Amino acid sequence: MAAAALLSSVPLTARPVVATLSHSAAAAHAAALREQGFTVLADPVVEASLVSKAAVEVASTLDGLLDEVGEAGFDPLDQQYLFHEVCYRQEGRWDVRRPSANEAPAWAEVCETARAAAVAPILAALQGSESGEVETLMSGAIVSRAAPAQRPHADADLEQYEIGEEDDTYRTFSCFVPLVDLHGSGGDGTQFWPGSHVSAAAAEAAWERATADGWEELLELSPGAAGAEAPACRAGGVVLYDSRTIHGGLPSRGRTRAIAYLIVGTGGAQDSNFPPERIRDGLDPDEFPYWDELDFVQ
C-alpha cells in the first residue's frame, strides 16, 4: 500500500504533525511490522520546519561532544570510544544521546511527535491492550559522516528472542525519524532483512547471509543485496522496526546523514545504547583502540 494512502489528512493540533494515521492505516503498518519486522511511513509525519531545527540541534550537540572528547585526551575522529553521552562504535558513525528537552527542544519534539503520530497507534494495532504501557527507553540520533556500510546486526539481545517466543508483548522497537531524505536502494539509509525477527534461528540465518565473505563491497555497491530491503524515506518520515530484525546502515558518502530515534519497550522489555561512563570520568585514552588497530567493528 502506498505511504500516502496510509495517512489521513486530519491534522493534529497538539503537535506539529503533517498527518495522523487512520485506524486502517495503523493496522496495515502493524501487519508489516509483524510479518517483515519493519514498516515505513515514507512521507513526512513531522513538519519540515521542526525537522530542520532538530537537525541543527543534533549537529551542534555532536560537535560540542567531539570537543569534549578531544579535551579529555581522546582522538574524536580516529579512536573508538563509548561514553554515556556519545558512542563512536564505527568510523564515521556516531550514536548521540539526546540531551534534555530544555537543551534540544526541537529534537525532543521530533521524537515525541513520532511517538504520538506513528509509534503509539501502530503498536496499539499490533498488540492491542495486552502489552500495557509503551515505555520510551531512550532517544538520540545516529549521525553518519563519510561512514562505510555498517555490519548487519540485530539490536536485541538473546533474552528478547527467548522470552519473545513465549510472550508476544515482550518487545523493543526502534523508531527512526530521518532529518534528511533517505534514498534507500539508491544507496542511502538503512537496509533490513525481512522476516529475520521471527526467531533467533531466523536472525542467525539472515545474519550469516548478510555477512558472508565480501559483504562490505556487496552491500556498498548493491544496496538491498543478500535478501535485504533498503526503504526510501523523506525527512520527517518514520521507519519503525522490531529490534530483533537484522539491519545495517548504508554508507553515507558526500554528506552528513542524521537520523533522530527513540527506542520503546512493551511487556517489560528493556534496552540501553549507552554505558554509564561519562566523557569527564577520567578514563585512560590509552585503553581505547584506534581504528587501524581493529580487525572487527560492529
Secondary structure by P-SEA (a helix, b strand, c coil): ccccccccccccccccccccccaaaaaaaaaaaaaccccccccccccaaaaaaaaaaaaaaaaaaaaaaaaaccccccccccccccccccccbbbbccccccccaaaaaaaaaaaaccaaaaaaaacccccccccccbbbbbbbcccccccccccccaaaaaaaaaccccbbbbbbbbcccccccccccccccccccccaaaaaaaaaaaaccaaaaaaaacccccbbbbbbbcccbbbbbcccbbbbbcccccbbbbbbbbbbbccbbbbbcccccccccccccccccccccccccc
